[in-house]
Amino acid sequence: AYNKKRKETWGVCIFIAAVDLEEMTFTFTELLKSVSVSVCTFFQFLKEVDVNMDTVSTKVDSTVSRLKKKYDVLLALYHKFERTCGLIYLEQPSSEISTELSSILVLKNCWITFLLAKGKVLQMEDDLVISFQLLLCVLEYFIKLSPPAMLKEPYKSAVTAVTVNGSARTPRRGQNRNTRASKQVDTDTKVIEVLCKEHDCNLDEVKNVYFTSFIPFLNSIGIAASNGLPEVEVLSKQYDELYLSNKDIDARLFLDNDETLQPDVTRYSQSKTTPVKNNPDEEFNPILPQTPVRAAMNNIQQLMMILNSATDKPSDTLIMYFNNCTVNPTDSILKRVECLQHIFRKKFAEAVGPGCAEIGSQVTRIYGWRYKLAVRLYYRVMESMLKSEEERLSVHNFSKLLNDNIFHTSLLACAVEVVMATYVRNASQSDTTSAETHLSFPWILNVFDLKAFDFYKVIESFIRAEPSLTKEMMKHLERCEHQIMESLAWQSGSPLFDLIKQSKEQEGQTDQPEPASTFNMPFQHNHTAADLYLSPVRSPKKKASGPSPSATSSPDAQPAANSQTQKPQKSTSLSLFYKKVYLLAYLRLRTLFSRLLSEHPDLEPLIWTLFQHTLQNEYELMRDRHLDQIMMCSMYGICKVKNVDLRFKIIVSAYKELPNTNQETFKRVLIREEQYDSIIVFYNLVFMQKLKTNILQYASNRPPTPSPIPHMPRSPYQFSNSPRRVPAGNNIYISPLKSPYKFSDGFQSPTKMTPRSRFLVSIGESFGTSDKFQKINQMLCNSDGQLKRSAEVTAAPKPLKRLRFDIDGQDEADG
């Protein structure tokens, strides 16, 4: 055991040195073989070796991240490949099949062909969806080459139908080589249609991959015109060149069940949770755990169901809104969409890299299709937003909003991000694993030259305007907003700093972006995108109600000063941003605190007070830095002054285990212009120097006044998995729509779902007699009455939980 551990240590040290020195004279798989360790064990051991935050460099971190992503995608695809081949090929075909041609040989050929195609055509290692679509193309090619006697139904019938139609599976020897190639690459799509139907894949997208990427690949390596199955040795030799140049994972070893590529069983079993029954008498209908590929296909299907009926151009309703504007925005909107499409394709080609110059550049057509979907979503959400604003403000002329370039660019960027994230999802089933890729957010901000602070203004309204968004996409957009609040909005050049400066200049340095006195007030999610984009000086307390016709071009264009004595009004966008930042900051602090200082509960309010004070009064410390860096320094500073032994080494060790964290956050902190170092150096040279006087006050007899704890609202981005009971004791529950396991026939019928209540109302199905509706109405009325009575006898207002449609653009108080 000692020698094995020593061997593993040497392996990790050699890997770290080779990456840092850029002297990789071996492949990653060769290293794993030499020290007899699996991929997952190696990664775990590397994490343990990095006990000090400077043991492993950020260069090694990024290399490991890339390897993890590639391994996760390959593992998910190979498991899907195995299961799919089991559904296609017979284990023991009839004796009429040649002994030289076995299903094992076909599978081996097929997998290596796929690996070669993936390496040559797809430069995006993390694109699980396109990789799977390419795998279907490879399977289709080999199914057509296979004798029908080897195949199960419905593939056997599909191949027979292709043969009857005149597309020969195996080209005749007497045919000209070019003729054979054209025969092999026929336009019959019977087999690919069956594959797409069986795997809930969009046929048009798979055809796109087939004709723009797979066929050119076959021609480039010279097997499209081969007679029968391609030679394994020829394929392996070509894959060898690819694998040795990348120096990473030899994915052929999946075929041998090689121990170095075996997954960590505990890591994948954690994702399989068992639903809890509330009542043992209720029917039990567990939801099966989804594979990464199945989850990806379901998310895409849900997106397609939203957008299939949408149009590529503005609808008649949108055109009506455009025509109502003082300045018609139609031409500028159409030109912007077209212009950004060209920019998107160009930037995507650059992101993919020079290795995609020939065949790979065809993939940009696929992303052109995704942009087209995003445009549909953009128009759909815009229309929904305008309808909501019309009901909220009783106006019809949105000229100022619809002629605002930043609003449109942000809205379109958000639509593109939703579509991209739906397709480019992480293959790992572990929620704690970073799902970031080089095409992930904030990539789209750089593509559209959009400031993060401007983009944040549209996120919440976007989610409200599109209720059909999946839970995963809501979580993704919430994570995008968190990234903006953590660091992206605090980058140099962000409009945020100008807004803060203006806010403080209005009433001198005593003015605050968001007063601490408002922290414990209910957090109202009642600001729309129009408020945030058009009203940098609108008072948060001022409620818009029936503005005059002269103001209808901008619902927020209220005069900044109606009299000489009126106080300057605060920025709505800045006020809301700071509220959200404080809430996020406190939640993150509370999570880290519970892991490190649960035995010292008296320290939490002190750390929060220092943390909040820094964000409010020393906001320049956030410039080009991260919210968590200030959090960790605040925690360390208070512990130091209160003589509690908590070292940075312990803080960062716990921090690494939090979700959505990056080691670069504490390994590479800005010290001064273009100079970076560890968080310890930042604390000593920057944070402590700036806040020394304030920190020392916590040890005095007159410590600073504690900052109030932010009010904890229910997030507008999340909905509960478990049914919520309607108040007042009646047996009525509201349950979110469960994601169906398979989409072959559209959404799962409501009759297949398990209600946790006495009645189940389903749109589209007969409900029965009207007395059921009357009974539900009666119970809801009783609930409302009890709520009102309880509100009358209590001093503090209770948040209402009654369901209603959001007709005036504002929520009930959060509960």
Residue pairs with C-beta under 8 A, 6 or more apart in sequence:
4 36
7 35
7 36
8 35
8 37
8 41
8 42
8 45
9 45
9 49
10 35
11 31
11 32
11 34
11 35
11 37
11 42
12 42
12 45
12 46
12 49
13 49
14 31
15 28
15 31
15 42
15 46
15 60
16 46
16 49
16 55
16 56
16 57
16 60
17 23
18 24
18 25
18 26
19 57
19 59
19 60
19 63
20 57
20 59
20 60
24 247
26 34
26 247
27 243
27 244
27 246
27 247
27 248
27 250
28 67
28 247
28 248
28 249
29 243
29 248
29 249
29 250
29 253
29 260
32 38
32 39
32 42
32 260
33 260
35 42
37 45
37 260
38 259
38 260
38 261
38 262
38 264
39 67
39 71
39 249
39 260
39 261
40 262
40 263
40 264
40 267
41 264
43 64
43 67
43 68
44 264
46 56
46 64
47 656
49 55
49 56
50 56
50 663
51 649
51 653
52 649
53 648
53 649
53 652
53 663
53 666
53 667
53 678
53 679
54 667
54 678
56 663
57 667
58 663
58 664
58 667
58 668
61 663
61 664
61 667
65 434
65 436
66 125
67 248
67 249
68 428
68 433
69 125
69 126
69 426
69 427
69 428
69 437
70 125
70 126
70 248
70 249
71 249
71 261
72 292
72 426
72 427
72 428
72 433
73 125
73 126
73 127
73 128
73 131
73 427
74 249
74 251
74 254
75 254
75 261
75 263
75 427
76 128
76 291
76 292
76 293
76 427
77 114
77 128
77 131
77 132
77 135
77 293
77 427
78 111
78 251
78 254
79 291
80 132
80 135
80 291
80 293
81 110
81 111
81 114
81 135
84 139
84 199
85 103
85 107
85 110
85 139
87 152
87 198
88 139
88 143
88 151
88 152
88 155
89 103
89 106
89 107
89 146
89 150
89 151
89 152
90 103
90 149
90 150
90 151
90 152
91 103
93 103
93 147
93 149
93 150
94 149
96 147
96 149
97 147
97 149
97 150
101 147
101 150
101 229
103 150
105 229
105 232
106 142
106 146
106 150
106 229
107 255
108 232
108 255
109 142
109 229
109 230
109 232
109 235
110 138
110 139
110 142
111 252
111 254
111 255
112 232
112 235
112 236
112 239
112 252
113 138
113 141
113 142
113 223
113 230
113 235
114 134
114 135
114 138
115 239
115 242
115 251
115 252
116 217
116 221
116 235
116 238
116 239
116 242
117 134
117 137
117 138
117 213
117 214
117 217
118 131
118 134
119 239
119 242
119 243
119 246
120 217
120 220
120 221
120 242
120 359
120 360
121 134
121 213
121 214
121 216
121 217
121 359
121 360
121 362
121 363
122 130
122 131
122 134
122 213
122 360
122 363
123 352
123 353
123 355
123 356
123 360
123 363
124 130
124 352
124 363
124 424
124 437
124 438
124 439
126 424
126 426
126 427
126 437
126 438
126 439
127 423
127 424
127 437
127 439
128 292
128 293
128 296
128 424
128 425
128 426
128 427
129 296
129 300
129 423
129 424
129 425
130 209
130 363
130 366
130 423
132 199
132 201
132 293
132 296
132 297
133 201
133 205
133 206
133 209
134 209
134 213
134 214
136 192
136 195
136 196
136 199
136 201
136 206
137 192
137 206
137 209
137 210
137 213
137 214
138 214
139 195
140 191
140 192
140 195
140 210
141 214
141 218
142 229
143 151
143 155
143 158
143 159
143 191
143 195
144 159
144 162
144 167
144 169
144 184
144 191
145 169
145 170
145 228
145 229
146 159
146 169
147 169
148 156
148 159
148 160
148 163
151 159
154 194
154 198
155 191
155 194
158 190
158 191
158 193
158 194
159 169
159 191
161 190
162 169
162 186
162 188
162 190
162 191
163 169
165 188
165 190
167 183
167 186
167 188
168 183
170 227
170 228
171 179
171 180
171 183
171 184
171 225
171 227
172 180
173 227
175 183
177 225
178 225
180 225
180 227
181 219
181 224
181 225
184 224
184 225
185 215
185 218
185 224
189 203
189 207
192 203
192 206
192 207
192 210
193 203
195 201
195 206
196 202
196 203
196 206
197 744
199 297
200 297
200 298
200 301
200 742
200 743
200 744
201 297
202 300
202 304
204 369
205 366
205 369
208 365
208 366
208 369
209 366
212 362
212 363
212 365
212 366
213 359
213 360
213 362
213 363
213 366
215 224
216 358
216 359
216 362
217 359
218 224
220 358
220 359
221 238
223 230
223 234
223 235
236 252
239 252
243 249
243 250
243 251
249 261
251 261
253 260
253 261
254 261
267 429
267 430
268 429
268 430
270 430
271 289
271 429
271 430
271 431
272 289
273 289
274 286
275 284
275 286
275 287
277 284
278 756
279 756
282 754
282 756
283 754
284 754
285 752
285 753
285 754
287 738
287 739
287 741
288 741
290 298
290 741
292 425
292 426
292 427
292 428
292 429
294 741
295 425
296 423
296 425
297 743
298 739
298 740
298 741
298 742
298 743
299 422
299 425
299 470
299 472
299 473
300 422
300 423
301 743
302 468
302 470
302 739
302 743
303 373
303 418
303 419
303 422
303 470
305 468
305 746
305 747
306 377
306 380
306 466
306 468
307 373
307 376
307 377
307 380
310 376
310 377
310 379
310 380
311 376
311 379
312 372
312 375
312 376
313 379
314 322
314 330
314 333
314 334
314 379
315 379
315 383
317 383
317 387
318 379
318 382
318 383
318 386
319 330
321 383
321 386
321 396
321 398
321 402
322 328
322 329
322 330
322 333
322 402
324 396
324 397
324 398
325 397
325 398
325 399
325 402
325 403
325 553
326 397
326 399
326 553
327 399
327 403
329 399
329 402
329 403
332 403
332 405
333 402
333 408
336 405
336 408
336 409
336 412
337 375
337 378
337 412
340 409
340 412
340 448
341 368
341 371
341 375
343 447
343 448
344 367
344 371
344 416
344 447
344 448
345 364
345 367
345 368
345 371
347 446
347 447
348 364
348 367
348 439
348 447
349 356
349 361
349 364
351 438
351 439
351 443
352 360
352 361
352 363
352 364
356 363
370 416
370 419
370 420
370 423
371 416
371 419
373 419
374 412
374 415
374 416
374 418
374 419
374 420
375 412
375 415
377 415
377 418
377 419
377 466
378 411
378 412
378 415
380 466
381 411
381 414
381 415
381 462
381 465
381 466
382 411
384 465
384 466
385 411
385 461
385 465
385 528
385 529
385 530
386 398
388 464
388 465
388 528
388 806
388 809
389 395
389 398
389 401
389 528
389 530
389 555
389 809
390 396
391 807
391 808
391 809
392 528
392 544
392 808
392 809
392 810
393 544
393 546
393 547
393 552
393 555
393 809
394 546
395 547
395 552
395 555
396 552
397 552
397 553
398 530
398 552
398 553
398 555
399 553
399 554
400 534
400 553
400 554
400 557
401 407
401 530
401 533
401 534
401 554
401 555
402 408
404 533
404 534
406 450
406 454
406 533
407 458
407 529
407 533
409 448
409 450
410 450
410 454
410 455
410 457
410 458
410 533
411 458
411 462
411 529
412 448
413 444
413 445
413 447
413 448
413 450
413 455
414 455
414 458
414 459
414 462
414 477
415 462
416 444
417 441
417 444
417 476
417 477
417 480
418 469
418 473
418 476
418 477
420 439
420 440
420 444
421 440
421 441
421 473
421 476
422 470
422 473
424 437
424 439
424 440
425 435
425 472
426 433
426 434
426 435
426 437
428 435
431 659
432 657
432 659
434 660
434 662
441 476
441 479
441 480
441 483
442 452
442 480
442 483
442 488
444 450
445 451
445 452
445 455
445 488
451 493
451 494
451 495
452 483
452 484
452 488
452 489
452 491
452 494
453 484
453 488
453 489
453 494
453 495
453 496
453 573
453 577
454 495
454 533
455 480
455 484
456 481
456 484
456 485
456 489
456 577
457 529
457 532
457 533
457 573
458 529
458 532
458 533
459 477
459 478
459 480
459 481
460 481
460 525
460 527
460 716
460 717
461 528
461 529
462 477
462 529
463 469
463 474
463 477
463 716
463 717
464 716
464 806
469 477
470 739
471 718
471 719
471 736
471 739
474 717
474 718
474 719
475 717
475 718
477 717
478 715
478 717
478 718
479 660
481 580
481 717
482 584
482 660
485 577
485 580
485 581
485 584
485 627
486 584
486 626
486 627
486 628
487 625
487 626
487 627
488 494
489 496
489 577
490 496
490 622
490 623
490 624
490 625
490 627
491 623
491 624
492 623
492 624
496 574
496 577
497 619
497 623
499 513
499 536
499 571
499 573
499 574
500 513
500 574
500 619
502 571
503 511
503 512
503 513
503 570
503 571
503 574
504 511
504 513
506 568
507 567
507 568
512 616
513 574
513 575
513 577
513 578
513 616
513 619
514 574
514 575
514 578
514 579
514 582
514 616
516 612
516 616
516 707
516 708
517 708
518 579
519 582
519 707
519 708
519 709
519 710
519 711
520 708
520 709
520 710
520 711
521 711
522 711
522 713
522 799
522 813
522 814
523 579
523 583
523 710
523 711
523 713
523 814
524 810
524 811
524 813
524 814
525 713
525 716
525 811
525 814
526 809
526 810
526 811
527 540
527 572
527 576
528 809
530 555
530 556
531 538
531 555
531 556
531 572
531 573
532 572
532 573
532 576
533 573
534 554
534 555
534 556
534 557
535 554
535 556
535 557
535 558
535 572
535 573
536 571
536 572
536 573
536 574
537 560
537 568
537 569
537 570
537 571
538 556
538 558
538 569
538 571
538 572
539 569
539 570
539 572
540 570
540 572
540 575
540 576
542 558
542 569
544 555
544 556
544 558
547 555
547 558
551 557
551 558
556 572
560 568
560 569
561 568
578 615
579 710
581 615
581 627
582 612
582 615
582 710
583 710
583 711
583 712
583 713
584 627
585 611
585 612
585 615
585 627
585 631
586 608
586 612
586 709
586 710
588 627
588 628
588 631
588 658
589 604
589 607
589 608
589 611
589 631
589 634
589 635
590 604
591 658
592 631
592 632
592 635
592 651
592 654
592 655
592 658
593 603
593 604
593 607
593 635
595 654
595 657
596 635
596 646
596 650
596 651
596 654
597 603
597 604
597 635
597 639
597 644
597 646
600 644
603 638
603 639
603 642
603 644
605 706
605 707
605 709
606 638
606 642
606 698
606 703
606 706
607 634
607 635
607 638
608 706
608 707
608 709
609 704
609 705
609 706
609 707
610 634
610 637
610 638
610 691
610 694
610 695
610 698
610 704
611 630
611 631
611 634
612 707
613 694
613 704
613 707
614 621
614 630
614 634
614 691
615 622
615 627
615 630
618 690
618 691
621 630
621 686
621 687
621 690
622 630
624 670
625 669
625 670
626 665
626 669
628 655
628 661
628 665
628 666
629 665
629 666
629 669
629 679
629 682
630 687
632 648
632 651
632 652
632 655
632 666
632 679
633 679
633 682
633 683
633 687
635 646
635 651
636 646
636 648
636 651
636 683
637 683
637 687
637 688
637 691
637 695
638 695
638 698
639 645
639 646
640 695
641 695
641 696
641 698
641 699
642 698
642 699
648 679
648 680
648 683
652 666
652 679
655 661
655 665
655 666
656 663
665 679
666 678
666 679
667 678
667 679
668 676
668 677
668 678
669 676
669 677
669 678
669 679
669 681
669 682
670 676
670 682
671 677
671 681
671 682
671 685
671 686
672 686
688 695
694 704
697 703
697 704
698 704
713 814
714 814
714 815
716 811
719 736
720 736
721 736
722 735
723 733
723 734
723 735
723 756
723 757
724 733
724 734
724 735
724 801
725 732
725 733
726 732
726 733
726 734
726 779
726 780
726 783
726 801
726 802
726 803
727 783
727 786
727 787
727 801
727 802
728 782
728 783
728 786
728 787
730 779
730 780
730 782
730 783
731 757
731 758
731 779
732 757
732 758
732 759
732 776
732 779
732 780
732 783
733 756
733 757
734 803
735 755
735 756
735 757
738 748
738 753
740 747
740 748
741 748
749 765
750 760
750 762
750 764
750 765
751 762
751 765
753 760
759 772
759 775
759 776
761 767
761 776
767 773
780 802
783 802
784 802
787 798
787 800
787 801
787 802
790 798
791 797
791 798
797 813
798 815
799 812
799 813
799 814
799 815
800 812
800 813
800 815
801 812
801 815
802 812
804 812
